[in-house]
Amino acid sequence: MGEGSGGFILEPARFPGRAPIDAYGNGGFRFADMSHRGSIVALPSGIESWAVLSPEDVSPESLRQILDEAGAIEVLLIGTGERLVPLAPPALSALREAGLVPDLMSTGAAVRTYNVLLSEGRAVAAGFIAVDLVR
């Protein structure tokens, strides 16, 4: 968030609802007839931009959006990019303290799993790190 030219406030991109991920790759995602460049976090309250470029960027601070909604999340997926990469201990500790145990997987696997769980009506949330691979 910050002030843009002309004095207006710039808010992060946000889709206020739950939607399946239609496609990923080329550094972004398509969902709800929209496209977004960069990583995203899909929460019970909506889909938002996620300021994470790599698994090394996942920290307690970058997980704030997820931690704020921990009570509404049954399953948490983290898509760590082109391949599965473990999260740093501080990030895992922050999630566990909030009662969340993340399922880590490649972004492609996380997108597929998220879509299935969403279609089943589960309280799923996910952090998806953008990849260049086209899907």
C-alpha positions, -999 to 999 in steps of 0.1 A, spaced: 0 0 0 13 34 -8 3 68 -22 4 70 -59 6 100 -81 -23 124 -78 -27 115 -41 -47 83 -45 -39 52 -24 -26 21 -42 -41 -11 -28 -27 -46 -35 -45 -65 -62 -74 -86 -47 -102 -108 -59 -129 -109 -32 -140 -145 -35 -130 -181 -39 -122 -193 -75 -103 -222 -90 -70 -215 -107 -75 -219 -144 -39 -217 -155 -4 -209 -142 29 -202 -159 46 -173 -176 52 -158 -142 16 -156 -132 -19 -171 -128 -54 -170 -144 -85 -173 -124 -121 -158 -124 -117 -145 -160 -87 -124 -148 -49 -128 -149 -23 -118 -124 14 -115 -129 34 -127 -98 27 -150 -69 -7 -152 -52 -23 -163 -20 -57 -179 -21 -76 -174 12 -111 -181 23 -117 -143 20 -103 -139 -15 -73 -142 -38 -45 -116 -33 -11 -107 -46 17 -123 -26 51 -106 -24 71 -138 -26 94 -146 -55 111 -178 -42 107 -202 -13 135 -183 5 111 -153 6 86 -172 27 89 -158 62 66 -151 91 61 -116 77 52 -128 42 28 -153 57 8 -125 75 -22 -128 51 -24 -165 58 -18 -162 96 -46 -136 99 -71 -161 85 -57 -193 102 -89 -200 121 -109 -203 88 -83 -226 71 -87 -264 72 -60 -273 47 -30 -251 37 -10 -257 6 22 -239 -4 34 -242 -40 71 -236 -38 78 -230 -75 90 -254 -101 99 -280 -75 93 -289 -39 115 -268 -16 114 -269 22 104 -237 40 128 -220 65 122 -230 102 109 -195 112 82 -197 86 72 -233 96 72 -223 133 49 -193 126 24 -215 107 25 -242 134 20 -217 162 -12 -206 143 -24 -242 142 -15 -247 105 6 -275 91 14 -267 54 14 -292 27 44 -283 6 46 -292 -31 55 -278 -65 33 -249 -76 17 -271 -103 8 -298 -79 -5 -272 -54 -27 -257 -81 -42 -291 -90 -47 -300 -53 -62 -266 -45 -87 -269 -73 -98 -304 -62 -102 -294 -25 -120 -262 -35 -145 -282 -57 -151 -304 -26 -161 -274 -6 -131 -277 18 -117 -247 37 -85 -246 17 -60 -219 14 -28 -217 -6 3 -197 -13 14 -201 -49 49 -190 -60 47 -180 -97 67 -201 -122 77 -195 -158 66 -230 -169 35 -226 -191 4 -246 -181 
